[in-house]
Amino acid sequence: MTTTKAYKGLPMEGIVASWYARTTLKDLKRHKFMAKQQVENIPKNGQVLEIAPGPGYFCIELARLGKYQITGLDISKSFVEIARKNAVKAGLNIDFRQGNVSAMPFANETFDYTFCQAAFKNFSEPVKAIAEMYRVLKPHGVAVIVDLNRGASPEGIEQEIKDMGLGRINESMVRWTFKQMLLKSAYNMEEMKTLVSQTPFARCKIEADGISFQVLLKKN
């Protein structure tokens, strides 16, 4: 499998980033659920890194569940600005900064836990990205990747869109985005295992979850 690929999606800056932030805010219950689900992977007062946090909704929901030291790293300048404003509005201290997942601006063994949701398929250097997750994790740290499964059924994707509770225009835009962009960039579970095998993690635990999969990586 190739270890690099061109990003085929829309540049997440300006009005596109603002539209995405407004649209995903309507699906806030997913971020709340994911934060509660991931708490078991994070030690008390742990140092957390979310990779590609976008508008910062997961970081904010996680910060409300415990006294974690949370950092968000996104390549989009617009998303960093939006996430910072959202954190301030929520009265939370979260460190959002701009950077590339393939060359993260953090020292070795900085974090207890890293999380990446719905963004991994867009990374141009996926193997380097996973290797960087390994590098910045402390010994026995955990990395979790959640993303769209290319093997998801059309029926499952349609139900996911309906469950987002969007208006007719946004629903049509999201449906087009799934078909024309997201599925074309996504990996299936076997491909994810192959990518992980090329990194210091070497192996992973991966489970299907609706139209997505969840990859669990541990640094031994």
C-alpha positions as CSV (number, residue, x, y, z in Angstrom):
1,M,0.0,0.0,0.0
2,T,1.2,3.5,-0.8
3,T,2.3,5.5,2.2
4,T,1.4,8.9,0.6
5,K,-1.6,10.2,-1.1
6,A,-2.9,13.5,-2.3
7,Y,-5.6,15.2,-0.3
8,K,-8.8,15.3,-2.5
9,G,-11.1,17.2,-0.2
10,L,-12.0,20.8,0.2
11,P,-9.5,23.1,1.9
12,M,-10.9,23.6,5.4
13,E,-10.4,27.3,5.6
14,G,-12.6,30.4,5.5
15,I,-16.3,29.8,4.6
16,V,-15.8,26.1,4.2
17,A,-14.5,25.7,7.8
18,S,-17.3,27.9,9.1
19,W,-20.0,25.8,7.2
20,Y,-18.4,22.6,8.6
21,A,-18.4,24.1,12.2
22,R,-22.1,25.1,11.9
23,T,-23.1,21.7,10.4
24,T,-21.3,19.5,12.8
25,L,-22.6,21.5,15.8
26,K,-26.0,20.1,15.0
27,D,-24.6,16.6,15.6
28,L,-23.2,17.5,19.0
29,K,-24.6,14.4,20.7
30,R,-22.0,12.4,18.8
31,H,-19.2,14.3,20.3
32,K,-20.7,14.0,23.8
33,F,-21.1,10.2,23.3
34,M,-17.5,9.8,22.0
35,A,-16.0,11.8,24.9
36,K,-17.8,9.7,27.5
37,Q,-16.7,6.5,25.6
38,Q,-13.0,7.6,25.5
39,V,-12.7,8.5,29.2
40,E,-11.8,5.0,30.0
41,N,-8.6,5.3,27.9
42,I,-7.3,8.3,29.7
43,P,-5.6,8.4,33.1
44,K,-6.7,10.9,35.8
45,N,-5.3,14.3,35.0
46,G,-3.8,12.9,31.8
47,Q,-2.3,14.8,29.0
48,V,-4.5,14.5,25.9
49,L,-3.9,15.4,22.2
50,E,-6.7,15.5,19.7
51,I,-5.4,15.4,16.1
52,A,-7.4,17.5,13.6
53,P,-10.0,18.6,16.2
54,G,-11.7,21.0,13.7
55,P,-14.1,23.3,15.6
56,G,-13.0,21.7,18.9
57,Y,-16.3,20.1,20.0
58,F,-14.7,16.8,21.2
59,C,-12.0,18.5,23.2
60,I,-14.6,20.7,24.8
61,E,-16.9,17.8,25.8
62,L,-13.9,15.9,27.1
63,A,-12.7,18.9,29.2
64,R,-16.1,18.9,30.9
65,L,-15.6,15.3,32.1
66,G,-12.3,15.6,33.9
67,K,-9.3,17.6,34.8
68,Y,-7.3,16.7,31.7
69,Q,-4.6,18.8,30.0
70,I,-5.9,19.0,26.5
71,T,-4.2,20.1,23.3
72,G,-5.7,20.2,19.8
73,L,-3.5,20.2,16.7
74,D,-5.0,21.1,13.3
75,I,-3.5,22.1,10.0
76,S,-6.3,24.6,9.3
77,K,-5.7,28.1,10.6
78,S,-9.5,28.7,10.4
79,F,-10.3,25.7,12.5
80,V,-7.7,26.7,15.2
81,E,-9.3,30.2,15.4
82,I,-12.9,28.7,15.6
83,A,-11.9,26.1,18.2
84,R,-10.1,28.7,20.4
85,K,-13.3,30.9,20.3
86,N,-15.5,27.9,21.2
87,A,-13.3,27.0,24.1
88,V,-13.3,30.6,25.5
89,K,-17.1,30.7,25.1
90,A,-17.3,27.4,27.1
91,G,-15.0,28.8,29.8
92,L,-12.4,26.1,29.2
93,N,-8.6,26.2,29.0
94,I,-7.7,24.2,25.9
95,D,-4.5,24.6,23.9
96,F,-5.4,24.7,20.2
97,R,-2.5,25.2,17.8
98,Q,-1.7,24.9,14.1
99,G,0.5,22.1,12.9
100,N,1.0,19.0,10.6
101,V,0.3,15.6,12.0
102,S,3.2,14.1,10.0
103,A,5.6,16.4,11.9
104,M,4.0,17.3,15.1
105,P,5.5,20.1,17.2
106,F,5.8,18.2,20.4
107,A,8.6,16.4,22.3
108,N,8.8,12.6,22.5
109,E,6.5,11.0,25.1
110,T,4.4,14.1,25.8
111,F,0.9,12.6,25.9
112,D,-1.0,9.8,27.7
113,Y,-3.6,9.7,25.0
114,T,-4.2,10.8,21.4
115,F,-7.4,10.9,19.5
116,C,-8.2,11.4,15.8
117,Q,-11.8,11.4,14.6
118,A,-13.1,11.6,11.0
119,A,-9.8,13.1,9.6
120,F,-7.3,10.3,9.2
121,K,-8.5,9.4,5.7
122,N,-7.4,12.9,4.6
123,F,-3.8,12.7,5.7
124,S,-1.4,12.8,2.9
125,E,1.2,10.7,4.8
126,P,-0.8,8.2,6.8
127,V,2.1,6.0,7.9
128,K,4.1,9.0,9.1
129,A,1.0,10.3,11.0
130,I,0.6,7.0,12.9
131,A,4.4,6.9,13.6
132,E,4.1,10.4,15.0
133,M,1.3,9.3,17.3
134,Y,3.6,6.7,18.6
135,R,6.5,9.1,19.1
136,V,4.5,11.7,21.1
137,L,2.8,9.0,23.3
138,K,4.2,8.2,26.7
139,P,5.1,4.5,27.4
140,H,1.8,2.6,27.8
141,G,-0.1,5.5,26.2
142,V,-3.1,4.9,24.0
143,A,-3.9,6.3,20.5
144,V,-7.4,6.0,19.0
145,I,-8.4,6.6,15.4
146,V,-12.1,6.7,14.5
147,D,-13.0,7.1,10.8
148,L,-15.3,6.2,8.0
149,N,-15.1,2.6,6.8
150,R,-14.9,2.4,3.0
151,G,-16.9,-0.8,3.3
152,A,-19.9,0.9,4.9
153,S,-23.2,0.2,3.3
154,P,-25.2,2.8,1.3
155,E,-28.1,2.2,3.7
156,G,-25.9,2.8,6.7
157,I,-24.6,6.1,5.3
158,E,-28.1,7.3,4.5
159,Q,-29.3,6.6,8.0
160,E,-26.2,8.4,9.5
161,I,-27.1,11.5,7.4
162,K,-30.7,11.4,8.5
163,D,-29.7,11.1,12.1
164,M,-27.7,14.3,11.9
165,G,-31.0,16.2,11.8
166,L,-29.9,18.6,9.1
167,G,-32.1,20.8,6.9
168,R,-32.8,19.7,3.3
169,I,-30.0,21.8,1.7
170,N,-27.3,20.8,4.2
171,E,-28.4,17.2,4.1
172,S,-28.0,17.2,0.3
173,M,-24.5,18.8,0.6
174,V,-23.4,16.2,3.2
175,R,-24.8,13.3,1.1
176,W,-22.8,14.6,-1.9
177,T,-19.7,15.0,0.3
178,F,-20.0,11.3,1.4
179,K,-20.3,10.0,-2.1
180,Q,-17.9,12.2,-4.0
181,M,-15.2,12.8,-1.4
182,L,-15.2,10.9,1.9
183,L,-15.8,7.3,0.7
184,K,-13.2,7.8,-2.1
185,S,-10.6,8.8,0.5
186,A,-11.6,6.3,3.2
187,Y,-9.8,3.0,4.1
188,N,-11.3,-0.4,4.9
189,M,-10.2,-2.2,8.1
190,E,-7.6,-4.4,6.4
191,E,-6.0,-1.4,4.8
192,M,-5.8,0.2,8.2
193,K,-4.1,-2.8,9.7
194,T,-1.5,-2.7,6.8
195,L,-0.8,0.9,7.5
196,V,-0.3,0.3,11.3
197,S,2.0,-2.7,10.5
198,Q,4.5,-0.2,8.9
199,T,4.8,1.8,12.1
200,P,6.4,1.2,15.6
201,F,2.9,0.2,16.9
202,A,3.1,-2.8,14.5
203,R,-0.4,-4.1,15.4
204,C,-3.7,-2.7,16.5
205,K,-7.2,-3.7,17.7
206,I,-9.8,-2.6,15.2
207,E,-13.6,-2.8,15.4
208,A,-16.5,-1.8,13.2
209,D,-18.8,0.8,14.7
210,G,-21.8,1.6,12.4
211,I,-20.4,3.1,9.2
212,S,-17.1,3.8,10.9
213,F,-14.3,1.8,12.5
214,Q,-12.3,2.4,15.7
215,V,-8.6,1.6,15.8
216,L,-7.0,1.1,19.3
217,L,-3.2,1.5,19.4
218,K,-1.1,1.0,22.5
219,K,2.6,1.9,23.0
220,N,4.2,-0.9,24.9
